[in-house]
């Protein structure tokens, strides 16, 4: 995982560097085009200044074009590229002369482009921009023509075409820069990788300890309440396993499974606030006692809300006594408005309570328990969930009854590992490898 993420970051850096280098190289090419056009304009102004400065347009007809043809004849273009077309304008903005490289493939298109441009009379210096002509990148440059004493003589409009060799150089520089960036990133990562790995291992170990501490707190708190109510904490193990198997059968995701397991352990945590003479009364509770017993839901919510890690247990703690028809403790929710984890747990909780021994009652058989639950189909329990539970309850009940409480505890530990520790176990195993 670490190597994949580092490689991904190296790729992102390489892309960023490539984009930056590409932009810089294009800016350099732009500068080359403007500088070359400005230099050529200044050179021509020196060589043809007498005609441009001393003769009126009417008296120099054809001479500027002749001087321009002579100026460009025999000059070797620089390696960066060449001016493939240009137009000279006099001081009044009228065209004086034109050139176009006869061997240039886009000569016609370049000439047509320049014909549609006009000089900007207020320009004080050379300027340019990138343009696409016949699908090829060019640079359109405008530069003033000035005499030796600085007097304006006119303007030059030119098209600069980068040479293939120069473009190859830019491409090579681009790939060199990308390769250098990737090499630097990978080299730095190679040196930092052991440090990062040690830090990840340490963080993973600390995360595992923190998770274990939370899970132990969850188990201890739930077991303490279960022992107070039923003299054993096996109820918590069994009811959690029943709930998990039913939730798996209906396809709950891992977040919902975690919330269900936490809620199953702590569903009756609020009973810590119920007096013993009510909680452990062997007979039926009177109305006042029953009203106090119902307060264990509010007590439980108050307890789990004090820890952010237990926040998702609220659905089960607060909803496990709601009924599908809306006739639960509070009667504020019914049917699908009751969280599915609470509807699942309600079935598992009642089933295990019926099939388990309590201080105030004997355990009922599997068939007796299922008959009682079936009578509450659609009133207390979700019919669809009850159908699913009926298909898995008997073999699971027999299995847990035959294997005993120690097996239930061990099986629950495997469930907790699967839904809480799987990612951490994978990381730890990878580090050890």
C-alpha positions in Angstrom: 0.0 0.0 0.0 2.8 2.4 0.9 4.7 1.7 -2.3 1.6 2.2 -4.4 0.9 5.5 -2.8 4.4 6.7 -3.1 4.5 5.6 -6.8 1.3 7.5 -7.3 2.7 10.6 -5.7 5.8 10.3 -7.9 3.6 10.2 -11.0 1.7 13.3 -9.9 4.9 15.1 -9.3 6.3 14.0 -12.7 3.1 15.3 -14.4 3.4 18.6 -12.5 7.0 19.0 -13.4 6.3 18.1 -17.1 3.6 20.7 -17.2 5.8 23.4 -15.7 8.7 22.5 -17.9 6.5 22.5 -21.0 5.1 26.0 -20.0 8.6 27.3 -19.4 9.9 26.0 -22.7 7.0 27.5 -24.6 7.7 30.8 -22.9 11.4 30.5 -23.9 10.3 29.8 -27.5 8.1 32.9 -27.4 11.0 35.0 -26.2 13.2 33.6 -28.9 10.7 34.5 -31.6 10.2 38.1 -30.3 14.0 38.6 -29.9 14.8 37.3 -33.3 12.1 39.5 -35.0 13.3 42.5 -33.1 16.9 41.9 -34.0 16.1 41.4 -37.7 14.0 44.5 -37.7 16.8 46.6 -36.1 19.3 45.2 -38.6 17.1 46.0 -41.6 16.5 49.5 -40.2 20.2 50.0 -40.1 20.8 48.7 -43.7 17.8 50.4 -45.3 17.4 53.4 -43.1 18.3 55.9 -45.8 15.3 54.7 -47.9 12.9 54.4 -45.0 13.8 57.7 -43.4 14.6 60.1 -46.3 12.3 59.2 -49.1 8.6 59.5 -49.2 6.5 56.5 -50.0 5.9 57.8 -53.5 9.6 58.1 -54.2 10.7 54.7 -52.9 8.3 52.4 -54.7 10.0 49.0 -55.1 13.2 50.0 -53.4 12.1 48.8 -50.0 11.1 45.5 -51.4 14.4 45.2 -53.2 16.4 46.0 -50.1 14.3 43.5 -48.1 14.9 40.7 -50.7 18.6 41.5 -50.6 18.5 41.5 -46.8 17.1 38.0 -46.4 19.0 36.5 -49.3 21.7 34.1 -48.1 21.2 34.6 -44.4 21.4 31.3 -42.4 18.4 30.9 -40.0 19.3 30.3 -36.3 18.9 26.8 -35.0 15.8 27.8 -33.0 13.8 28.5 -36.2 13.2 31.2 -38.8 10.9 34.0 -39.9 8.8 32.4 -42.6 6.8 35.4 -43.6 6.9 39.1 -42.9 5.3 42.4 -43.9 6.9 45.9 -43.6 4.6 48.9 -43.0 5.6 52.5 -43.3 5.1 55.2 -40.8 1.6 55.8 -42.1 0.6 52.1 -41.7 0.8 51.3 -45.4 2.5 48.0 -46.5 5.9 48.7 -48.0 7.2 45.2 -48.7 6.6 41.5 -48.1 8.6 38.3 -47.9 7.6 34.7 -47.7 10.0 31.7 -47.6 9.4 29.9 -50.9 10.3 26.5 -49.5 8.0 26.7 -46.4 5.2 24.1 -46.5 2.6 26.5 -45.0 3.7 29.5 -47.1 0.2 30.2 -48.5 -1.5 30.0 -45.2 1.2 32.1 -43.4 0.9 34.8 -46.1 -2.9 34.8 -45.8 -2.7 35.1 -42.1 -0.3 38.1 -42.3 -2.5 39.8 -44.9 -5.3 39.9 -42.3 -3.2 41.6 -39.6 -2.5 45.3 -39.1 0.2 47.0 -37.1 -0.6 48.7 -33.8 0.7 52.3 -34.1 1.1 52.8 -30.4 3.6 50.0 -29.9 6.8 51.0 -28.1 8.4 47.6 -28.2 8.2 44.2 -29.8 5.4 41.8 -28.7 4.1 38.5 -29.9 1.7 35.6 -29.4 1.4 32.0 -30.3 -0.9 31.2 -33.2 -1.8 28.0 -35.0 -1.6 28.0 -38.8 -2.6 24.9 -40.7 -2.3 23.0 -37.4 1.3 24.1 -36.8 2.4 26.3 -34.0 3.8 29.7 -35.1 4.6 32.9 -33.3 3.1 36.2 -34.6 5.5 39.1 -33.8 5.0 42.8 -34.1 8.0 45.1 -33.8 8.7 48.8 -34.5 11.2 49.9 -37.1 13.4 52.8 -35.8 16.2 54.9 -37.2 19.6 55.1 -35.4 18.4 58.2 -33.6 15.2 56.6 -32.4 12.8 58.1 -34.9 10.0 55.7 -35.9 10.2 54.4 -39.5 7.4 51.9 -39.5 6.5 48.4 -38.3 7.3 44.9 -39.1 4.8 42.0 -38.7 6.4 38.6 -38.9 5.6 34.9 -38.4 8.3 32.8 -36.6 8.3 29.0 -37.1 10.3 26.9 -34.6 12.7 24.5 -36.3 12.1 20.7 -36.0 15.6 20.4 -34.4 14.6 23.0 -31.8 11.3 21.3 -31.1 13.2 18.0 -30.6 15.5 19.8 -28.1 12.5 21.1 -26.2 11.0 17.6 -26.2 14.2 16.1 -25.0 14.5 18.7 -22.2 11.0 18.0 -21.2 11.6 14.2 -20.8 14.9 14.9 -19.0 13.2 17.2 -16.5 10.5 14.6 -15.9 13.0 11.8 -15.5 15.1 13.9 -13.1 12.0 14.8 -11.0 11.0 11.1 -10.8 14.5 10.1 -10.0 14.7 12.7 -7.2 11.3 11.6 -5.8 12.2 7.9 -5.9 15.7 8.5 -4.5 14.3 10.5 -1.6 11.6 7.9 -1.0 14.1 5.1 -1.0 15.9 6.9 1.8 12.7 7.8 3.7 10.9 4.5 3.1 12.4 2.7 6.2 11.5 5.6 8.4 8.0 5.8 7.0 7.6 2.1 7.4 8.7 2.2 11.0 6.3 5.0 11.7 3.4 3.2 10.0 4.2 0.0 12.1 4.2 2.1 15.3 1.0 3.9 14.4 -0.7 0.6 13.5 0.4 -1.0 16.7 -0.9 1.9 18.7 -4.2 1.8 16.8 -4.5 -1.9 17.5 -3.9 -1.3 21.2 -6.5 1.5 21.2 -9.0 -0.6 19.4 -8.4 -3.5 21.8 -8.8 -1.2 24.7 -12.2 0.0 23.4 -13.3 -3.5 22.6 -12.3 -4.7 26.1 -14.2 -1.8 27.6 -17.2 -2.7 25.5 -17.0 -6.3 26.6 -16.4 -5.6 30.3 -19.2 -3.0 30.5 -21.7 -5.2 28.7 -20.7 -8.3 30.7 -21.0 -6.5 34.0 -24.5 -5.5 33.2 -25.4 -9.0 31.9 -24.0 -10.6 35.1 -26.1 -8.2 37.3 -29.2 -9.1 35.4 -28.7 -12.8 34.6 -25.8 -14.1 36.7 -23.9 -14.7 33.5 -22.4 -12.7 30.6 -23.1 -15.6 28.1 -26.4 -13.8 27.1 -24.4 -11.0 25.6 -22.3 -13.5 23.6 -25.2 -15.4 22.3 -27.5 -12.5 21.5 -24.6 -10.8 19.6 -24.0 -13.9 17.6 -27.7 -14.4 16.7 -27.8 -10.7 15.6 -24.6 -11.0 13.6 -25.7 -14.1 11.7 -29.1 -12.5 10.9 -27.4 -9.3 9.8 -25.0 -11.2 7.6 -28.0 -13.1 6.0 -29.7 -9.8 5.0 -26.4 -8.2 3.8 -25.6 -5.4 6.2 -22.3 -3.5 5.5 -19.3 -3.4 7.8 -20.3 -0.1 9.4 -23.7 -1.3 10.2 -22.2 -4.6 11.6 -19.9 -2.6 13.9 -22.9 -0.6 15.2 -24.9 -3.8 15.7 -22.1 -5.5 17.7 -21.5 -2.4 19.9 -25.2 -2.0 20.5 -25.7 -5.7 21.2 -23.0 -5.6 23.9 -24.5 -2.5 25.5 -28.2 -2.9 24.8 -29.0 -3.1 28.5 -26.2 -0.9 29.9 -28.9 1.4 31.2 -30.1 -1.2 33.7 -27.2 -0.1 35.9 -29.6 2.7 36.9 -32.5 0.4 37.8 -32.9 -0.6 41.5 -32.3 -4.3 42.3 -35.7 -4.8 43.8 -37.1 -4.0 40.4 -34.4 -5.5 38.1 -34.3 -8.8 40.0 -37.9 -9.1 41.0 -39.0 -12.8 40.3 -42.6 -11.9 39.6 -44.4 -9.5 37.3 -43.7 -5.8 37.7 -46.5 -3.5 38.6 -47.2 -0.3 36.6 -44.9 1.9 38.6 -42.1 -0.6 38.6 -42.5 -1.2 34.9 -42.3 2.6 34.2 -39.0 2.7 36.1 -37.8 -0.4 34.2 -38.4 1.4 30.9 -36.1 4.1 32.0 -33.1 1.8 31.3 -33.3 2.8 27.7 -32.9 6.5 28.5 -30.1 5.7 31.0 -28.4 3.6 28.3 -28.5 6.4 25.8 -27.1 8.8 28.3 -24.2 6.4 28.9 -23.2 5.7 25.3 -23.5 9.3 24.3 -20.6 10.1 26.6 -18.1 8.3 24.3 -17.8 9.2 20.7 -16.6 5.7 19.8 -20.0 4.3 21.1 -22.1 6.8 19.2 -23.2 4.3 16.6 -24.5 2.0 19.4 -27.4 4.4 20.0 -29.6 2.8 17.3 -29.7 -0.5 19.2 -29.5 0.9 22.7 -32.3 3.3 22.0 -34.4 1.2 19.6 -34.3 -2.4 20.8 -37.6 -2.1 22.7 -39.4 -0.5 19.8 -42.1 -2.6 18.1 -42.8 -2.9 14.4 -46.4 -1.7 14.8 -45.3 1.4 16.8 -46.3 0.0 20.2 -42.8 0.0 21.8 -41.5 1.7 24.9 -41.8 5.2 23.5 -44.0 4.5 20.5 -42.2 7.1 18.4 -41.1 4.8 15.6 -42.6 2.0 13.7 -41.7 -0.3 10.7 -38.8 1.0 8.6 -38.5 4.1 10.8 -36.9 1.8 13.4 -33.2 1.3 12.5 -32.6 -2.1 10.9 -30.0 -3.0 13.5 -32.5 -2.4 16.2 -35.1 -4.5 14.4 -32.6 -7.3 14.0 -31.5 -7.1 17.6 -35.1 -7.2 18.9 -35.6 -10.6 17.4 -32.3 -12.0 18.7 -32.8 -10.5 22.2 -36.3 -11.9 22.7 -35.3 -15.3 21.3 -32.3 -15.7 23.6 -34.3 -14.4 26.5 -37.0 -17.0 25.9 -34.5 -19.9 25.4 -32.3 -18.9 28.4 -32.6 -19.4 32.2 -33.2 -16.3 34.2 -33.6 -15.8 38.0 -37.3 -15.3 37.5 -38.0 -18.0 34.8 -36.9 -21.3 33.3 -35.6 -21.7 29.7 -38.2 -22.5 27.1 -37.6 -25.0 24.2 -36.7 -23.8 20.8 -40.1 -24.6 19.4 -41.9 -22.9 22.3 -39.8 -19.8 21.8 -40.3 -19.6 18.1 -44.1 -20.0 18.5 -44.1 -17.1 20.9 -42.1 -15.0 18.5 -44.3 -16.0 15.6 -47.4 -14.7 17.4 -45.8 -11.2 17.4 -45.0 -11.2 13.7 -45.9 -7.8 12.3 -46.6 -6.4 15.7 -43.4 -6.7 17.6 -41.1 -8.0 14.9 -40.3 -7.2 11.3 -41.9 -10.0 9.2 -39.2 -10.2 6.6 -36.4 -10.3 9.1 -38.3 -12.9 11.1 -38.6 -15.1 8.0 -34.8 -14.9 7.5 -34.2 -15.6 11.2 -36.5 -18.7 11.1 -34.3 -20.2 8.4 -31.1 -20.0 10.5 -32.2 -20.1 14.1 -32.5 -23.8 14.8 -29.0 -25.0 13.7 -27.4 -21.9 15.3 -29.3 -22.4 18.6 -28.4 -26.1 18.7 -24.8 -25.4 17.9 -24.4 -22.8 20.6 -26.3 -24.9 23.1 -24.1 -27.9 22.4 -20.8 -26.1 22.4 -21.5 -24.0 25.5 -20.6 -20.6 26.7 -16.8 -20.9 26.1 -17.4 -21.6 22.4 -19.8 -18.6 22.2 -17.1 -16.4 23.7 -14.4 -17.7 21.2 -16.7 -17.4 18.2 -17.6 -13.8 19.2 -13.9 -13.0 19.3 -13.6 -14.2 15.7 -16.6 -12.1 14.8 -15.0 -9.0 16.4 -11.7 -9.6 14.6 -13.5 -9.9 11.3 -15.5 -6.7 11.7 -13.2 -4.5 13.8 -9.6 -5.7 13.4 -9.3 -7.1 9.9 -7.6 -4.1 8.4 -5.2 -3.7 11.4 -4.4 -7.5 11.3 -3.6 -7.2 7.6 -1.3 -4.2 8.2 0.5 -5.9 11.1 0.9 -9.1 9.1 2.3 -7.1 6.2 4.8 -5.3 8.5 5.9 -8.6 10.0 6.4 -10.0 6.5 
